[in-house]
Amino acid sequence: MHLIGEEADKLALDCYVIGGWVRDLILHRPCTDIDIVVASRQDEAKGERKEANEVNEPQRSGIGITIAEAVARRLGKGAHLSVFKTYGTAQVKKKDLELEFVGARRESYRHESRNPIVEDGTLQEDQNRRDFTINAMAICLNRSRYGELVDPFDGIGDLERCIIRTPLDPDITFSDDPLRMMRAIRFATQLGFNLDGETFDAIARNRERIHIITRERINEELHKIMLSRRPSEGWLLLDKTGLLPLIFPELAALKGVETVNGRGHKDVFYHTLQVVDNVAMLQAKGERSSNLWLRWAALLHDIGKPRSKQWDPVAGWTFRNHNYIGAKMVPKIFRKMKLPLNEKMQYVQKMVDLHMRPIHLIEDTVTDSAVRRLLFEAGDDIEDLMLLCDADITSRNEEKVARFHRNYQLVREKMVELEERDRIRNFQPPVRGEEIMQLLHLEPCSTVGELKSAIKDAILDGIIPNESEAAKAYLMQLAREKGLIA
């Protein structure tokens, strides 16, 4: 930081580190995103600036690029400079160091777009345009004022009060750039902060403006919420501010309890959020990587319940096949929300489809056949599935919770035993379709697939071992029974 300040002094520029790095320095949190804002001393003294041209194309100050070039030269070998002249910004990277340089600027907005008209400005104007007070603090890097905190909106006080608040009128802030509503909720979730009352109310008032934000930008914020220590806090704020039904109506549809003859079901929305938190807690407790898509699977595991809910005079409320219905909904939800339609979506769909299988195992007799089939269908994702099932136990009955966890442990032990013996996980039938055609002199037809499937089922049911010779002998037995050979 001293080096940057020295280069700024040589160029007679005022230079500040600003935003998230300052916030996280005060909070003692790691931060690799270092933003440097540069202002000419003439601008700072007189408030002079260049105006945008007549067609609203912004003029970009080159002083951020100028100092970035000087810093890159000073850092020497291994420093990589990237210049973005259109935006008046530059980036310097060296090893783990990553610096973003930009000239101080001010912004104005058109109602139909969140893309601002940007003009050269002063440090104060640059701080005015920041989203939240805790992100508007700056630390001077010039030698004469090195380390001086410039905090015009009492961001440090808001850090102490654990408050998310906008520097200026929140209605203007959120109307100008509605993505900031999502960012406010994301920061509150990540930091464990509360939304300032006026900030909260302004989000509720401006929630319809979220429609001008692309799904991709909304998803970036949702992913960060999901990877927080307690994702439920973000989803609850989305619900309370009225954003949830606008960005994820299927999740909002889980809310509410219906009662018939004095019998109600649990509120699936709050149960779902508890499951997501449980997954986050179990991932942290087990020192496992924070699998984002397992958290999405937890969020969607009961998404089919509203469509499957029925009242049975004997059984009460039922949600039959909600896992199957939910799995069918997953691709449509991912497509609408512009989430990835690749193996990540397939993983989430599989988790939603299978999440009831382990509980059926512990409610019934744990047979080798049932465990083999679960191992086969879950494949390498079986540990994630069992973690999801553990997280799905949200009963207030401590004895019931303990019993379920014990039973799940028995299922796990049975899985280990069968996997070591039968090698079922991700297995392919030891006799391929081509071999079946060769051995039985068949042309490609449905019979080949039926025979291959029958061999697979025989292995999963424990009728034959998962071995080539045993599978071929079973194939010949089936062929004789079907009259395919004498």
C-alpha positions in Angstrom: 0.0 0.0 0.0 2.9 2.4 0.7 4.2 1.7 -2.8 0.9 2.8 -4.3 0.9 5.9 -2.2 4.4 6.8 -3.3 3.5 6.5 -7.0 0.4 8.6 -6.4 2.5 11.3 -4.7 4.9 11.3 -7.7 1.9 12.0 -10.0 0.4 14.5 -7.6 -2.7 12.4 -7.3 -4.8 11.6 -4.2 -5.2 7.8 -3.8 -7.4 5.7 -1.5 -8.1 2.1 -0.9 -11.9 1.9 -0.8 -14.9 -0.5 -0.3 -14.8 -4.1 0.7 -11.1 -4.3 1.6 -11.6 -1.5 4.1 -14.7 -3.1 5.5 -13.1 -6.5 5.9 -9.9 -5.0 7.4 -12.0 -3.5 10.2 -14.0 -6.8 10.6 -10.8 -8.9 10.5 -12.1 -10.9 7.6 -10.0 -12.0 4.6 -10.5 -10.1 1.4 -8.7 -10.4 -1.9 -10.7 -7.7 -3.7 -8.6 -4.5 -3.4 -10.1 -1.5 -5.1 -8.1 1.7 -5.5 -9.8 5.0 -6.3 -7.7 7.9 -7.6 -8.6 11.6 -7.7 -6.8 14.6 -9.1 -5.9 17.1 -6.4 -7.4 19.9 -8.6 -10.7 18.0 -8.6 -10.6 17.5 -4.9 -9.8 21.1 -4.2 -12.2 22.8 -6.6 -14.8 20.1 -7.4 -14.0 20.4 -11.1 -14.9 17.5 -13.4 -15.4 16.7 -17.0 -19.0 16.4 -18.1 -20.5 13.6 -20.2 -20.9 14.4 -23.8 -24.2 15.2 -25.5 -25.1 11.6 -26.4 -24.6 10.5 -22.8 -21.4 8.6 -23.6 -19.3 8.9 -20.4 -15.9 10.4 -20.4 -13.5 8.0 -18.5 -10.8 9.6 -16.5 -7.4 8.1 -17.4 -5.8 8.7 -14.0 -6.7 5.3 -12.7 -4.9 3.7 -15.7 -1.9 6.1 -15.3 -1.3 5.1 -11.7 -1.9 1.4 -12.4 0.8 1.6 -15.1 3.2 3.2 -12.6 2.5 0.6 -9.9 3.0 -2.3 -12.4 6.4 -0.9 -13.4 7.3 -0.5 -9.8 6.3 -4.1 -8.9 8.6 -5.3 -11.7 8.9 -8.8 -13.1 5.8 -11.0 -12.6 3.4 -8.0 -12.5 0.6 -8.3 -15.1 -1.3 -5.1 -16.2 -4.7 -5.2 -17.8 -6.2 -2.0 -19.1 -9.8 -1.4 -19.9 -9.9 2.0 -21.6 -13.6 2.0 -22.3 -14.3 1.9 -18.6 -11.3 3.9 -17.4 -10.1 1.1 -15.2 -7.0 -1.1 -14.9 -6.0 -4.2 -13.0 -2.6 -5.2 -11.7 -1.9 -8.8 -10.7 1.2 -10.2 -9.1 1.1 -13.6 -7.4 -1.8 -13.4 -4.9 -2.0 -9.6 -5.1 -4.9 -8.2 -7.3 -5.5 -4.5 -7.5 -8.2 -2.7 -9.3 -7.6 1.0 -10.2 -10.2 3.6 -11.2 -10.6 7.3 -11.2 -13.1 8.9 -8.8 -16.4 9.2 -10.5 -20.0 10.2 -10.1 -23.1 8.4 -11.5 -26.6 9.2 -12.8 -29.3 6.8 -13.9 -32.1 6.4 -16.3 -35.3 4.8 -15.0 -35.4 2.0 -17.5 -31.8 0.8 -16.9 -29.5 0.0 -14.0 -26.5 1.0 -16.2 -25.3 4.4 -15.0 -24.0 7.4 -16.9 -20.6 7.8 -15.4 -18.6 11.0 -15.2 -15.4 12.1 -13.6 -15.9 13.1 -10.0 -14.4 13.8 -6.6 -13.8 11.3 -3.8 -16.9 12.5 -2.1 -19.0 11.9 -5.2 -17.4 8.5 -5.6 -18.4 7.6 -2.0 -21.9 9.0 -2.6 -22.5 6.4 -5.4 -21.5 3.4 -3.2 -24.2 1.0 -2.3 -23.9 0.8 1.5 -22.2 2.9 4.2 -19.9 0.0 5.2 -18.7 -0.2 1.6 -18.1 3.6 1.2 -15.2 3.9 3.7 -11.8 4.9 2.2 -8.3 4.9 3.6 -5.8 7.4 2.2 -2.5 6.0 0.8 -0.7 9.3 0.3 2.3 9.8 2.5 1.1 13.0 4.2 -2.3 11.3 5.2 -1.4 7.6 5.1 -3.9 5.5 7.0 -6.4 8.3 7.4 -10.0 6.9 7.3 -12.5 8.9 5.2 -15.9 7.8 6.5 -18.5 10.5 5.6 -21.5 8.2 6.4 -20.4 6.6 9.6 -19.8 3.2 8.1 -17.6 2.3 11.0 -20.5 3.0 13.3 -22.8 0.8 11.2 -20.2 -2.0 11.5 -20.3 -1.7 15.2 -24.1 -1.7 15.2 -24.2 -4.5 12.6 -26.4 -2.5 10.2 -26.7 -2.5 6.5 -27.7 1.1 5.4 -27.4 3.1 2.2 -25.3 6.3 2.2 -28.1 8.3 0.5 -31.9 8.0 0.1 -32.5 4.2 -0.1 -35.5 4.7 -2.4 -33.2 6.4 -4.9 -30.4 3.9 -4.3 -32.6 0.9 -5.0 -34.6 2.4 -7.8 -31.4 3.5 -9.6 -29.8 0.0 -9.3 -32.3 -2.6 -8.1 -29.5 -5.2 -7.8 -28.5 -3.4 -4.7 -31.6 -4.8 -3.0 -30.2 -8.3 -3.5 -26.8 -7.2 -2.4 -28.2 -5.7 0.8 -29.8 -9.0 1.7 -26.7 -10.9 0.7 -24.4 -8.7 2.9 -26.8 -9.0 5.8 -26.7 -12.8 5.4 -22.9 -13.1 5.0 -22.1 -10.8 7.9 -24.9 -11.7 10.2 -26.1 -8.0 10.1 -29.6 -6.5 10.1 -31.1 -4.2 7.5 -31.7 -0.7 8.7 -35.4 0.1 9.0 -35.5 2.6 6.2 -33.4 0.3 4.0 -35.7 -2.6 4.6 -38.8 -0.5 3.9 -37.3 0.9 0.7 -36.6 -2.6 -0.6 -40.2 -3.5 0.0 -41.4 -0.4 -1.8 -39.0 -0.9 -4.8 -39.2 -4.7 -5.1 -41.0 -4.6 -8.5 -37.9 -2.9 -9.9 -36.1 -6.2 -9.6 -37.6 -7.2 -13.0 -35.0 -5.1 -14.9 -32.2 -7.1 -13.4 -30.9 -10.1 -15.4 -31.4 -13.6 -13.9 -27.7 -14.1 -14.1 -26.9 -11.2 -11.8 -29.7 -12.3 -9.4 -28.3 -15.8 -9.4 -24.8 -14.5 -8.4 -26.3 -13.0 -5.3 -28.4 -16.1 -4.6 -25.4 -18.3 -4.8 -23.5 -16.1 -2.3 -26.5 -16.3 0.1 -26.6 -20.1 -0.3 -22.9 -20.3 0.6 -23.3 -18.3 3.7 -23.2 -19.8 7.2 -27.0 -19.6 7.6 -28.6 -19.3 4.2 -32.1 -19.2 5.7 -31.5 -15.6 6.9 -31.2 -14.4 3.3 -34.2 -16.4 2.1 -36.3 -15.1 5.0 -35.3 -11.5 4.2 -36.2 -12.1 0.5 -39.6 -13.3 1.8 -40.2 -10.5 4.2 -39.3 -7.8 1.7 -41.6 -9.3 -0.9 -38.8 -10.1 -3.4 -39.2 -13.9 -3.0 -42.4 -14.4 -5.1 -40.9 -12.2 -7.8 -37.7 -14.1 -8.2 -38.7 -17.6 -7.0 -42.5 -18.2 -6.9 -42.2 -22.0 -6.5 -40.3 -21.6 -3.2 -42.8 -18.9 -2.0 -45.6 -21.5 -2.8 -44.2 -23.7 0.0 -45.4 -21.2 2.6 -48.5 -21.7 4.8 -50.3 -24.4 6.8 -53.6 -25.9 5.9 -55.8 -27.4 8.6 -58.7 -29.9 8.2 -60.5 -31.3 11.3 -57.9 -29.7 13.5 -55.1 -31.5 11.8 -52.4 -29.4 10.0 -49.2 -30.2 8.3 -45.8 -28.5 8.9 -45.0 -25.3 7.1 -42.9 -26.7 4.3 -41.2 -23.3 3.6 -39.7 -23.0 7.1 -38.9 -26.7 7.2 -37.0 -26.3 3.9 -34.9 -23.4 5.2 -34.0 -25.4 8.2 -32.8 -28.3 6.0 -30.7 -25.9 4.0 -29.1 -24.5 7.2 -28.6 -28.1 8.4 -26.7 -29.0 5.3 -24.5 -25.9 5.7 -23.9 -26.8 9.3 -23.1 -30.5 8.5 -20.8 -29.5 5.7 -18.9 -27.2 8.0 -18.9 -29.7 10.9 -17.6 -32.5 8.7 -14.9 -30.2 7.2 -16.3 -31.0 3.7 -16.3 -28.5 0.8 -19.3 -26.3 0.8 -21.1 -28.0 -2.1 -23.3 -25.2 -3.5 -25.5 -27.6 -5.5 -26.2 -29.9 -2.5 -27.6 -26.7 -0.8 -29.7 -26.1 -3.9 -30.9 -29.7 -3.7 -31.9 -29.1 0.0 -33.8 -26.0 -1.1 -35.7 -27.9 -3.7 -36.0 -31.3 -2.0 -39.7 -30.7 -1.1 -40.6 -28.3 -4.0 -43.2 -30.9 -5.3 -45.2 -30.9 -2.0 -47.7 -28.2 -3.0 -48.7 -30.1 -6.1 -48.9 -33.5 -4.3 -50.6 -32.4 -1.1 -53.9 -34.3 -0.4 -56.1 -34.8 2.6 -56.8 -38.4 3.6 -59.5 -38.9 6.3 -57.4 -41.7 7.8 -53.8 -40.8 7.2 -54.3 -37.0 7.4 -52.2 -34.9 5.1 -50.1 -36.8 2.5 -47.5 -35.8 -0.1 -47.3 -39.0 -2.1 -44.6 -39.0 -4.8 -43.6 -35.4 -4.0 -40.0 -36.4 -4.6 -40.9 -37.7 -8.1 -43.0 -34.6 -8.8 -40.2 -32.3 -7.5 -37.6 -34.0 -9.6 -39.7 -33.4 -12.7 -39.9 -29.7 -11.7 -36.2 -29.2 -11.3 -35.3 -28.8 -15.0 -38.1 -26.3 -15.6 -37.0 -24.3 -12.5 -33.4 -24.3 -13.6 -34.4 -23.3 -17.2 -36.6 -20.4 -16.0 -34.0 -19.2 -13.5 -31.2 -19.6 -16.0 -29.3 -21.9 -13.7 -26.9 -24.3 -15.5 -28.7 -27.0 -17.5 -25.8 -29.5 -17.2 -24.5 -32.1 -14.8 -25.2 -29.7 -11.9 -28.9 -29.6 -12.7 -28.8 -33.4 -13.1 -27.2 -33.8 -9.7 -29.8 -31.6 -8.0 -32.6 -33.6 -9.8 -31.1 -36.9 -8.6 -30.9 -35.7 -5.0 -34.5 -34.5 -5.1 -35.7 -37.8 -6.6 -33.8 -40.0 -4.2 -34.1 -38.1 -0.9 -37.0 -40.2 0.4 -35.3 -43.6 -0.4 -33.1 -43.8 2.7 -36.0 -43.0 5.0 -38.0 -45.8 3.4 -35.1 -48.1 4.1 -35.1 -47.4 7.8 -38.9 -47.6 8.1 -38.9 -51.0 6.4 -36.5 -53.9 6.9 -33.1 -52.9 5.6 -32.6 -55.5 2.9 -29.4 -56.1 0.9 -31.4 -55.7 -2.3 -32.8 -52.3 -1.4 -29.4 -51.0 -0.3 -27.7 -52.3 -3.5 -30.3 -50.4 -5.6 -29.8 -47.2 -3.7 -26.0 -47.5 -4.1 -26.4 -48.2 -7.8 -28.8 -45.2 -8.4 -26.9 -42.7 -6.2 -23.5 -43.7 -7.4 -20.7 -41.5 -6.2 -23.2 -39.0 -4.8 -24.4 -41.4 -2.1 -22.5 -39.6 0.7 -24.2 -36.3 -0.3 -27.5 -38.0 -0.4 -27.1 -39.4 3.1 -26.0 -35.9 4.3 -29.1 -34.4 2.8 -31.2 -37.1 4.5 -29.6 -36.3 7.9 -30.3 -32.6 7.3 -33.9 -33.4 6.5 -34.6 -34.5 10.1 -36.1 -31.4 11.7 -38.5 -32.9 14.3 -38.6 -31.2 17.7 -38.9 -34.7 19.2 -35.3 -35.3 20.3 -35.8 -39.1 20.8 -37.2 -39.4 17.2 -34.3 -37.4 15.8 -31.8 -39.6 17.6 -33.5 -42.8 16.4 -33.5 -41.6 12.8 -29.8 -40.8 13.0 -29.0 -44.2 14.5 -31.0 -45.9 11.8 -29.2 -43.9 9.1 -25.9 -45.0 10.6 -27.0 -48.7 10.2 -27.9 -48.0 6.6 -24.4 -46.5 6.1 -22.7 -49.5 7.7 -24.8 -51.8 5.4 -23.7 -49.8 2.4 -20.0 -50.1 3.3 -20.4 -53.9 3.7 -22.2 -54.4 0.4 -19.9 -52.1 -1.6 -16.8 -53.9 -0.3 -18.3 -57.2 -1.3 -20.3 -56.5 -4.4 -18.8 -53.3 -5.9 -22.2 -52.0 -6.8 -21.6 -48.2 -6.9 -21.8 -47.0 -10.5 -21.4 -50.6 -11.8 -22.3 -51.6 -15.4 -23.7 -55.1 -16.0 -20.7 -57.3 -16.7 -22.2 -58.6 -19.9 -22.6 -55.8 -22.5 -25.3 -55.6 -25.2 -22.8 -56.5 -27.9 -21.8 -59.7 -26.1 -25.5 -60.7 -25.6 -26.0 -60.3 -29.4 -22.9 -62.4 -30.2 -23.7 -65.1 -27.7 -27.3 -65.5 -28.7 -26.9 -64.6 -32.4 -29.4 -61.7 -32.1 -29.8 -58.5 -34.1 -30.3 -55.2 -32.3 -33.7 -55.4 -30.7 -35.7 -54.7 -27.5 -34.9 -58.3 -26.3 -31.2 -57.4 -25.9 -32.1 -54.5 -23.6 -34.5 -56.6 -21.6 -31.9 -59.3 -21.1 -29.3 -56.7 -20.0 -31.8 -55.2 -17.6 -32.6 -58.6 -16.2 -28.9 -59.3 -15.5 -28.6 -55.9 -13.7 -31.7 -56.7 -11.6 -30.4 -60.1 -10.7 -27.1 -58.6 -9.4 -28.9 -55.9 -7.5 -31.3 -58.4 -5.9 -28.4 -60.7 -4.9 -29.4 -63.6 -7.2 -26.0 -63.7 -8.8 -22.7 -62.0 -7.9 -21.4 -59.0 -9.9 -19.0 -61.2 -12.0 -18.8 -61.9 -15.7 -19.0 -65.7 -15.7 -22.0 -65.7 -13.3 -23.7 -63.1 -15.5 -23.1 -65.1 -18.7 -24.5 -68.3 -17.0 -27.6 -66.4 -15.9 -28.0 -65.0 -19.4 -28.0 -68.5 -20.9 -30.6 -69.6 -18.4 -32.8 -66.7 -19.3 -32.3 -67.4 -23.0 -33.4 -71.0 -22.6 -36.5 -69.9 -20.6 -37.4 -67.5 -23.4 -36.8 -70.1 -26.0 -34.0 -68.1 -27.6 -31.8 -71.2 -27.5 -32.3 -74.9 -27.1 
